[in-house]
Amino acid sequence: MAKSNKTLKDILDVIIYENPATQDEIAEKLGVSRRYVTKLLKPLIDDEIVKRAYILDLKKYEKFSDHFNDSIISKDHSATFLIKGMLQKMSEHVSKQLKMAFDSLVENDKEKAEIAMEMDHTTNNMFEKLRTSVETVVSIDPYSQFSKTVTFNEIAYDLERIGDYSDHFSKFVINEEYEVNEEVMKFLKSMYKKVDKMISYSIDAFLNGNLKLKGDLVDLEEDVHKLQKKALNCIAIEMAESSFEDKDRSTYYIYLSRIVKSFERIGDICIEIMDAATELHKNIPRPTVPRSLRDEN
């Protein structure tokens, strides 16, 4: 019984996260027979927990999921649990994409840069899938408190933007013939480490309500700004020592500055995610003034 219960949970996870079209597809993904999938799903189909085209009735699934003794599911509404799981996977993928892109910059490795750009296609696909899932959840129960899940669309979009900024590193490696000098790279490495932590902290706060990380996040953002100023100053000194007639070199400095500023943009996005987390978990409205203008005041 325990084995069949575990297999049923795996089947439902496939339905939730991978949108299978047939029972054959479910069986293939799990390495079990189609007959076994049919046997386990039949009672749920009869009770309309699982509907045609393999869509879950999230209200009924929430009650049924108690059979799995899953503390995460029992804590969250199943719709929220679904979207959170997708967001967690997307954030992990985006962090890997950023690492691959930055590694390509450090190593001046065009092959890694190409891989990172391919990873961005996956990031975009994950965003579209999550957006569609949120729309489905809201259409099922548009007036419930769980319509807050639309906020998850914003976070998915934020993660997609981080993926876009990661592409700046990859494109630099592919298109520029000059490598980053050691002094500037030192600042970039420090900025990457801090931004990587910021992504982790902000997503943890949003998904798990770990709002105590806000102070650490703000400290990291301040560090990024300080490092950015030092890096840009270093680039400006280099530019002053270069010939204005060297157009390729001038373009190199422009795009190198763009990379430095990309770290700042990613940091800003992480702060926005933290603001959304505070609103979601504490019902404290987010500031209406754009962050860039708040920093100037």
C-alpha positions as CSV (number, residue, x, y, z in Angstrom):
1,M,0.0,0.0,0.0
2,A,2.8,2.4,0.9
3,K,4.5,1.8,-2.5
4,S,1.2,2.4,-4.4
5,N,0.6,5.6,-2.3
6,K,4.1,6.9,-3.3
7,T,3.5,6.0,-6.9
8,L,0.2,7.8,-6.9
9,K,1.8,10.9,-5.4
10,D,4.4,10.8,-8.2
11,I,1.7,10.5,-10.8
12,L,-0.1,13.5,-9.4
13,D,3.2,15.5,-9.3
14,V,3.7,14.7,-13.0
15,I,0.1,15.9,-13.7
16,I,0.7,19.1,-11.7
17,Y,4.2,20.0,-13.0
18,E,4.5,18.5,-16.4
19,N,1.0,18.7,-18.0
20,P,1.0,15.2,-19.6
21,A,-1.5,14.6,-22.4
22,T,-1.9,10.8,-22.0
23,Q,-1.6,8.1,-19.4
24,D,1.1,6.6,-21.7
25,E,3.2,9.8,-21.2
26,I,2.7,9.6,-17.4
27,A,3.8,5.9,-17.4
28,E,6.9,6.6,-19.5
29,K,8.0,9.5,-17.3
30,L,7.7,7.3,-14.2
31,G,8.9,4.0,-15.7
32,V,5.8,2.1,-14.8
33,S,3.1,0.4,-16.9
34,R,0.2,2.3,-18.3
35,R,-2.1,-0.3,-16.7
36,Y,-0.7,0.5,-13.3
37,V,-1.3,4.3,-13.9
38,T,-4.8,3.6,-15.0
39,K,-5.5,1.5,-11.8
40,L,-4.2,4.2,-9.5
41,L,-5.9,7.0,-11.2
42,K,-9.3,5.4,-11.7
43,P,-10.7,6.2,-8.1
44,L,-9.6,9.8,-8.5
45,I,-11.2,10.1,-11.9
46,D,-14.4,8.6,-10.6
47,D,-14.4,11.2,-7.7
48,E,-13.6,14.0,-10.3
49,I,-10.3,14.9,-8.4
50,V,-8.6,14.2,-11.7
51,K,-10.5,15.5,-14.7
52,R,-10.2,14.9,-18.4
53,A,-6.9,16.1,-20.1
54,Y,-5.4,15.3,-16.7
55,I,-6.2,18.5,-14.9
56,L,-6.6,18.5,-11.1
57,D,-9.5,20.0,-9.3
58,L,-7.4,21.9,-6.8
59,K,-10.0,22.2,-4.1
60,K,-10.6,18.4,-4.1
61,Y,-6.9,17.7,-4.4
62,E,-6.2,19.8,-1.3
63,K,-8.5,17.5,0.8
64,F,-7.2,14.3,-0.9
65,S,-3.5,15.3,-0.4
66,D,-3.9,14.6,3.3
67,H,-3.4,11.0,2.4
68,F,0.2,11.7,1.5
69,N,1.1,13.1,5.0
70,D,2.9,15.9,3.3
71,S,3.4,18.8,5.7
72,I,4.1,21.2,2.8
73,I,0.8,20.5,1.1
74,S,-1.1,20.6,4.4
75,K,0.4,24.0,5.2
76,D,-0.4,25.6,1.8
77,H,-3.4,25.5,-0.4
78,S,-2.6,23.0,-3.1
79,A,-2.8,25.8,-5.8
80,T,-0.2,27.8,-3.9
81,F,1.9,24.8,-3.4
82,L,1.9,24.1,-7.1
83,I,3.0,27.6,-8.0
84,K,5.6,27.8,-5.3
85,G,7.1,24.6,-6.5
86,M,7.4,25.9,-10.0
87,L,8.9,29.2,-8.8
88,Q,11.4,27.4,-6.7
89,K,12.6,25.4,-9.7
90,M,12.7,28.5,-11.9
91,S,14.8,30.4,-9.3
92,E,17.2,27.5,-9.1
93,H,17.5,27.4,-12.9
94,V,18.0,31.2,-13.2
95,S,20.8,31.0,-10.6
96,K,22.5,28.3,-12.6
97,Q,22.1,30.4,-15.7
98,L,23.7,33.4,-14.1
99,K,26.5,31.3,-12.8
100,M,27.2,29.8,-16.2
101,A,27.1,33.2,-17.9
102,F,29.4,34.7,-15.3
103,D,31.8,31.8,-15.5
104,S,32.0,32.3,-19.2
105,L,33.0,35.9,-18.5
106,V,35.7,34.9,-16.0
107,E,37.1,32.2,-18.2
108,N,36.4,34.1,-21.5
109,D,34.8,30.8,-22.6
110,K,32.5,31.3,-25.7
111,E,31.1,27.7,-25.4
112,K,29.9,28.4,-21.8
113,A,28.4,31.7,-23.0
114,E,26.4,29.8,-25.7
115,I,25.2,27.3,-23.1
116,A,24.1,30.1,-20.8
117,M,22.1,31.7,-23.7
118,E,20.5,28.4,-24.4
119,M,19.5,28.2,-20.7
120,D,17.7,31.5,-21.1
121,H,15.3,29.9,-23.6
122,T,14.4,27.4,-20.8
123,T,14.0,30.4,-18.4
124,N,11.5,32.0,-20.8
125,N,9.7,28.7,-21.2
126,M,9.4,28.3,-17.5
127,F,8.0,31.8,-17.2
128,E,5.3,31.0,-19.8
129,K,4.4,27.7,-18.2
130,L,4.1,29.4,-14.8
131,R,2.0,32.2,-16.1
132,T,-0.4,29.8,-17.8
133,S,-0.6,27.8,-14.5
134,V,-1.5,30.9,-12.5
135,E,-4.2,31.8,-15.0
136,T,-5.6,28.3,-14.7
137,V,-5.6,28.5,-10.9
138,V,-7.3,31.9,-10.8
139,S,-9.9,30.8,-13.4
140,I,-10.8,27.8,-11.1
141,D,-11.3,30.0,-8.0
142,P,-11.1,33.7,-9.0
143,Y,-12.8,35.1,-5.8
144,S,-10.9,33.2,-3.1
145,Q,-8.0,34.4,-1.1
146,F,-5.8,32.3,-3.3
147,S,-6.2,34.8,-6.1
148,K,-3.1,36.3,-4.5
149,T,-1.3,33.7,-6.6
150,V,-1.3,36.3,-9.4
151,T,1.5,37.9,-7.4
152,F,3.5,34.9,-8.3
153,N,3.4,36.0,-12.0
154,E,5.3,39.1,-11.0
155,I,8.0,37.1,-9.3
156,A,8.3,34.8,-12.3
157,Y,8.7,37.9,-14.5
158,D,11.3,39.2,-12.1
159,L,13.2,35.9,-12.5
160,E,12.9,36.2,-16.3
161,R,14.4,39.7,-16.1
162,I,17.4,38.3,-14.1
163,G,17.8,35.8,-16.9
164,D,17.8,38.6,-19.4
165,Y,20.6,40.5,-17.5
166,S,22.6,37.2,-17.4
167,D,22.5,37.3,-21.2
168,H,24.5,40.5,-21.1
169,F,27.5,38.6,-19.7
170,S,27.2,35.9,-22.4
171,K,26.8,38.4,-25.3
172,F,29.9,40.3,-24.0
173,V,32.0,37.1,-24.2
174,I,30.7,36.2,-27.6
175,N,30.9,39.6,-29.2
176,E,33.9,41.4,-27.6
177,E,37.5,40.5,-28.5
178,Y,39.1,42.0,-25.4
179,E,39.1,40.2,-22.0
180,V,38.2,41.9,-18.8
181,N,41.4,43.1,-16.9
182,E,42.2,41.7,-13.6
183,E,41.4,44.7,-11.5
184,V,37.9,45.1,-12.9
185,M,37.3,41.4,-12.7
186,K,38.1,41.5,-9.0
187,F,35.1,43.8,-8.5
188,L,32.9,41.8,-10.7
189,K,33.6,38.6,-8.8
190,S,32.7,40.3,-5.5
191,M,29.5,41.7,-7.1
192,Y,28.5,38.3,-8.4
193,K,28.9,36.6,-5.0
194,K,26.7,39.2,-3.4
195,V,24.0,39.2,-6.1
196,D,23.9,35.4,-6.0
197,K,23.1,35.6,-2.3
198,M,20.5,38.3,-2.9
199,I,18.6,36.1,-5.3
200,S,18.6,33.2,-2.8
201,Y,17.5,35.5,0.1
202,S,14.7,37.2,-1.8
203,I,13.2,34.0,-3.1
204,D,13.4,32.4,0.3
205,A,11.6,35.4,1.8
206,F,8.9,35.2,-0.9
207,L,8.3,31.4,-0.9
208,N,8.8,30.7,2.8
209,G,8.0,34.0,4.5
210,N,11.6,34.4,5.8
211,L,11.3,38.2,6.1
212,K,14.1,38.5,8.6
213,L,16.5,38.3,5.7
214,K,15.5,41.8,4.6
215,G,18.2,43.5,6.6
216,D,20.9,41.2,5.1
217,L,19.5,41.8,1.7
218,V,19.7,45.6,2.1
219,D,23.3,45.3,3.3
220,L,24.2,43.2,0.3
221,E,22.6,45.8,-2.0
222,E,24.6,48.6,-0.4
223,D,27.8,46.5,-0.9
224,V,26.9,46.0,-4.6
225,H,26.5,49.8,-5.1
226,K,29.9,50.5,-3.5
227,L,31.6,47.9,-5.7
228,Q,29.8,49.2,-8.7
229,K,31.2,52.7,-8.1
230,K,34.7,51.3,-7.8
231,A,34.4,49.2,-10.9
232,L,33.0,52.1,-13.0
233,N,35.8,54.3,-11.7
234,C,38.3,51.8,-12.7
235,I,36.8,51.5,-16.2
236,A,36.7,55.3,-16.5
237,I,40.5,55.5,-15.7
238,E,41.1,52.9,-18.4
239,M,39.1,54.7,-20.9
240,A,41.0,58.0,-20.3
241,E,44.2,56.2,-21.0
242,S,42.9,54.7,-24.3
243,S,42.8,56.3,-27.7
244,F,39.5,57.8,-28.8
245,E,40.2,56.7,-32.3
246,D,40.1,53.0,-31.3
247,K,36.3,52.4,-31.8
248,D,36.5,48.7,-30.9
249,R,38.0,49.6,-27.6
250,S,35.5,52.3,-26.9
251,T,32.6,49.8,-27.6
252,Y,34.3,47.4,-25.2
253,Y,34.2,49.9,-22.4
254,I,30.6,50.8,-23.1
255,Y,29.5,47.1,-22.9
256,L,31.8,46.4,-19.9
257,S,30.0,49.3,-18.0
258,R,26.7,47.7,-19.0
259,I,27.8,44.5,-17.3
260,V,28.7,46.3,-14.1
261,K,25.3,48.0,-14.1
262,S,23.6,44.6,-14.8
263,F,24.5,43.6,-11.2
264,E,22.8,46.7,-9.9
265,R,19.7,45.9,-11.8
266,I,19.6,42.3,-10.5
267,G,20.0,43.7,-7.0
268,D,17.1,46.0,-7.5
269,I,15.0,43.1,-8.7
270,C,15.8,41.2,-5.6
271,I,14.7,44.1,-3.4
272,E,11.4,44.2,-5.4
273,I,10.9,40.5,-4.7
274,M,11.4,41.2,-1.0
275,D,8.9,44.0,-1.1
276,A,6.4,41.6,-2.7
277,A,7.2,39.0,0.0
278,T,6.4,41.5,2.7
279,E,3.1,42.4,1.1
280,L,2.2,38.7,0.6
281,H,3.0,37.5,4.1
282,K,2.4,40.6,6.2
283,N,-0.2,42.4,4.1
284,I,2.0,45.5,4.1
285,P,1.5,47.3,0.8
286,R,4.5,47.7,-1.4
287,P,5.9,51.3,-2.1
288,T,4.1,52.8,-5.1
289,V,7.2,55.0,-6.0
290,P,9.6,53.2,-8.3
291,R,12.7,52.0,-6.6
292,S,15.0,54.1,-8.8
293,L,13.2,57.3,-7.7
294,R,13.2,56.2,-4.1
295,D,16.9,55.9,-4.1
296,E,17.2,59.5,-5.4
297,N,15.1,61.0,-2.6
